[in-house]
Amino acid sequence: MSLFAERLVRYNDLIPCKNAFIDTRSPGSDQKENFTIIGPGVAENPNQHVHISIPHGFNIGGARQPAGCLNSQHSHLTEEIFVVHTGTWAFYTGVEGKDAKVILNAGDIISIPLDIFRGFENVGDDIGYLYAVLGSDDPGRVLWAPQVFDMAKEFGLILLENGSLVDTTLNEEIPDGVKPMAVTSKEQIAQHRVITNEELAETVVRATNFNWQQRSYLSQFKGVYEAPLVGNLNADTLIQTQLNWPHGFNISALKLQPNAEIAQHIRFEEEVIFVHQGCLTIDLGEEVLKLNEGDTFSVPIEHSRAFSNQTDGDCIVYVTRRNDSPIPPNFI
């Protein structure tokens, strides 16, 4: 077993929850698999498995859905980022999902602001996987569009005020002293924005438009490129991110060409590595890990790490760190 097992989540070892939310029996939404990789997440089912419970200042999860499977309209209390790992996905905004729409493909990233109802659907032909980042150690609860409550009740699910689900098809009953969650009101809906297709497009960075740079702390090494995507980076040494409003965390894409290496260094905040393409080798001193596509690893704070690509193809990873402006790495 790895010395870092509590911080390593292999894609093939992900444990799904198929009834994590109130809409999981609604037609078109009943084949979702939800994953909580880091942090408590926002699942309404207390049996949702949490892979890494160590607080990071943000949450990481995943959604795997077959073609035609929909995640119903909702909003969050903290920032929500999606990276498309596989598949073709449509994102819809508005309480009924009719305000704006954008289609994303593998490698694309979207940051949906707090005050917007959103839903997403796998519109491709195969099973797709979304990698998600939610702000804060406690991202709060999901606020569902009103129609989601009505449809859920038809299929035996009742959401309670404490955020948990009651499944009446299993003869579960509402506990004494606990009330059902009130259906989202017109006043709550009015607190959300209506946006256009053009405005939604501004929350997206397509993989084909990544601003790959060789003047960041990590891309000083031959064959290494970094694309700052989310948050703010130190302007004197790094270019501005492409989604540059405050999130409470920072995301960059990192590309290592064949045989590229990044020397040993330490970081002063949590650093989570998600492999989107290829294979990344991480030398941690006591152990060397090889991360494959879909794997996630959280490097301990101030622990030495070195990265390399020992394959014949490019390796692309998405790196999430705590805070909008991470402290520069210290090379050893």
Summary of the structure (lengths in Angstrom):
residues: 332
radius of gyration: 20.1
end to end distance: 27.4
largest distance: 63.9
contacts: 1111
relative contact order: 0.16
helix: 9%
strand: 39%
